[in-house]
Amino acid sequence: MTISVIGAGYVGLATCVSLVNSELNLYNYIVCADIDQNKIEALKSGSCPIHEPDMENNLFSKLKIEYSNNVSGCISNSDLIFVCVGTPLYDNSNTINTDYVSFVLSQIEANKKNSDVIVVLRSSVPIGFTRKAKEEYSIKNLLYFPEFLREGSAVADILSPNRIVVGTDDLIDKEVVQTAINVYAGNTSNCPIVISGYETAEIIKYGSNAMLAARVSFINELSQLCSAYSANIMSVSKGIGLDPRIGAHFLVPGPGFGGSCFEKDICGLEAAFNQNSGINSNLISSINKSNKLHMDFVANSIISNIKHGDKITFVGATFKAGTDDTRYSPIKYLINKLKVEFEIDISIYDPNMRDKDLDIYNNTDFVEACSGSNLIVIGTEDPNHFDLDWEAASYVVYRRLVIDLRYIMINYKNSLLSKFKYLTLVNQ
Ligand SMILES: NC(=O)c1ccc[n+]([C@@H]2O[C@H](COP(=O)([O-])OP(=O)(O)OC[C@H]3O[C@@H](n4cnc5c(N)ncnc54)[C@H](O)[C@@H]3O)[C@@H](O)[C@H]2O)c1
């Protein structure tokens, strides 16, 4: 069988990892295609174009994958195609841009040699999209197979998924669904599988992200309340999360949620409500608003600790630890706000970040990045921050002040940060 993965981003490359790890694919030919020439050149030379733990060794040490810029050529020879291209928001809009997916589907329609080709949408798509696409592009075996990986642990997540969700319709053979599951997840025999209609699977995907984002916003709103009452948000979070009906996950306060998925998937969910009269999304449509308000609360808390002309060093600027991805990073939002509205001088130390769109020099030397700073802000929850040379940094800053937006250094502040005044958002 010839298997193509279209799109060599976080989901596409993680899908490749799952394919090469499945013994079922030993005799399959696997090709990964992307229109981005730089990515394909990097992959051809054995280097992974994204920072993701264990991705590189998993991609290049097992079964061989071919990498190509010739998307239509790959499509024409394929028996099974995973579509993993982006579905971002249009610029300055709350509308999901499905153009990349639609373009690939039109290429499949035009180039497929095998009329029984199985097409598996891994991109997160709006509710109702898959059914319409099946009609529009005459693809008999079109499945919606959403991905739930977390950046920073994409490889571990894809190799041990907590569930597999497949959206299908009555006209597709059960064997087709099983083939797609086997090829993708040959090693995951104990994983719960939900096979449903297209729309159900689409709502599961968007609903999952909206739920996670809601929990983050919920605890962040409580962190603001804690700051008003000098209460301890970490204890509040622990006390709430100990209820097994609630659980502790995603109840960690911070600077706001970010990443390429939460905000846009909530927009997609909201759009589906808006397209149907008589139902309301009051709760869901408040999640993004709450997140923006929280990011402004964080910005104001920082501003209350600095003066015009001061310099701030951000330690970590990606949207979370363990990734190079700055898409919708709350730190990026803060940096831009502080720079543009308050003309603050900013430096960044983030060894993972590759994105240049912050337009600020990313200094890979922590102590140098801190030189002349009036405030150090901890922006990501990376445990490597513990090992930084805080002592040396204390000699090169103008003022010894740290604000920890992730509450991760709390237990280490005496030993590591003894020379600094240490603040979180709620104890200033
Ligand atoms: N990143 C995540 O954590 C994550 C998790 C679950 C689901 N998703 C969903 O998966 C999809 C992909 O996300 P991502 O983060 O991997 O995106 P990404 O931006 O990292 O990668 C998308 C890739 O598709 C390529 N591409 C675009 N048009 C193409 C075309 N016509 N032919 C071939 N390649 C093309 C781009 O060059 C890019 O390399 C999105 O719908 C996203 O919502 C992402």
The ligand as a MOL file (V3000), in Angstrom:
LIG
                    3D

  0  0  0     0  0            999 V3000
M  V30 BEGIN CTAB
M  V30 COUNTS 44 48 0 0 0
M  V30 BEGIN ATOM
M  V30 1 N -0.5560 21.6410 16.3720 0
M  V30 2 C -1.3180 20.9390 17.1810 0
M  V30 3 O -1.0280 20.7820 18.3910 0
M  V30 4 C -2.5700 20.2720 16.6780 0
M  V30 5 C -3.1940 19.3000 17.4680 0
M  V30 6 C -4.3600 18.7010 16.9860 0
M  V30 7 C -4.9010 19.0920 15.7910 0
M  V30 8 N -4.2880 20.0830 15.0520 0 CHG=1
M  V30 9 C -4.8820 20.4490 13.7780 0
M  V30 10 O -4.1110 19.8370 12.7420 0
M  V30 11 C -4.0160 20.6900 11.5960 0
M  V30 12 C -2.5440 20.9430 11.2880 0
M  V30 13 O -1.9750 21.6330 12.3830 0
M  V30 14 P -0.3840 21.8170 12.5090 0
M  V30 15 O -0.1400 22.5150 13.7910 0
M  V30 16 O 0.2860 20.5420 12.1970 0 CHG=-1
M  V30 17 O -0.1520 22.8480 11.3040 0
M  V30 18 P 1.2350 23.3760 10.7300 0
M  V30 19 O 1.0000 24.7750 10.3410 0
M  V30 20 O 2.3440 23.0560 11.6800 0
M  V30 21 O 1.4740 22.4590 9.4500 0
M  V30 22 C 0.6730 22.5210 8.3340 0
M  V30 23 C 1.5580 22.1790 7.1400 0
M  V30 24 O 0.7290 22.0460 5.9820 0
M  V30 25 C 1.4760 22.5300 4.8820 0
M  V30 26 N 0.5810 22.8030 3.7550 0
M  V30 27 C -0.2970 23.8140 3.5890 0
M  V30 28 N -0.9280 23.7080 2.4010 0
M  V30 29 C -0.4500 22.5790 1.8210 0
M  V30 30 C -0.7150 21.9150 0.5890 0
M  V30 31 N -1.5960 22.3920 -0.2810 0
M  V30 32 N -0.0460 20.7920 0.3050 0
M  V30 33 C 0.8770 20.3030 1.1790 0
M  V30 34 N 1.1710 20.8790 2.3450 0
M  V30 35 C 0.5150 22.0120 2.6700 0
M  V30 36 C 2.1820 23.7490 5.4390 0
M  V30 37 O 3.2780 24.1270 4.6360 0
M  V30 38 C 2.5890 23.2450 6.8240 0
M  V30 39 O 3.8810 22.6660 6.8070 0
M  V30 40 C -4.8210 21.9340 11.9580 0
M  V30 41 O -6.1130 21.7840 11.4680 0
M  V30 42 C -4.8320 21.9410 13.4750 0
M  V30 43 O -5.9470 22.5890 14.0030 0
M  V30 44 C -3.1240 20.6650 15.4680 0
M  V30 END ATOM
M  V30 BEGIN BOND
M  V30 1 1 1 2
M  V30 2 2 2 3
M  V30 3 1 2 4
M  V30 4 1 4 5
M  V30 5 2 4 44
M  V30 6 2 5 6
M  V30 7 1 6 7
M  V30 8 2 7 8
M  V30 9 1 8 9
M  V30 10 1 8 44
M  V30 11 1 9 10
M  V30 12 1 9 42
M  V30 13 1 10 11
M  V30 14 1 11 12
M  V30 15 1 11 40
M  V30 16 1 12 13
M  V30 17 1 13 14
M  V30 18 2 14 15
M  V30 19 1 14 16
M  V30 20 1 14 17
M  V30 21 1 17 18
M  V30 22 2 18 19
M  V30 23 1 18 20
M  V30 24 1 18 21
M  V30 25 1 21 22
M  V30 26 1 22 23
M  V30 27 1 23 24
M  V30 28 1 23 38
M  V30 29 1 24 25
M  V30 30 1 25 26
M  V30 31 1 25 36
M  V30 32 1 26 27
M  V30 33 1 26 35
M  V30 34 2 27 28
M  V30 35 1 28 29
M  V30 36 1 29 30
M  V30 37 2 29 35
M  V30 38 1 30 31
M  V30 39 2 30 32
M  V30 40 1 32 33
M  V30 41 2 33 34
M  V30 42 1 34 35
M  V30 43 1 36 37
M  V30 44 1 36 38
M  V30 45 1 38 39
M  V30 46 1 40 41
M  V30 47 1 40 42
M  V30 48 1 42 43
M  V30 END BOND
M  V30 END CTAB
M  END
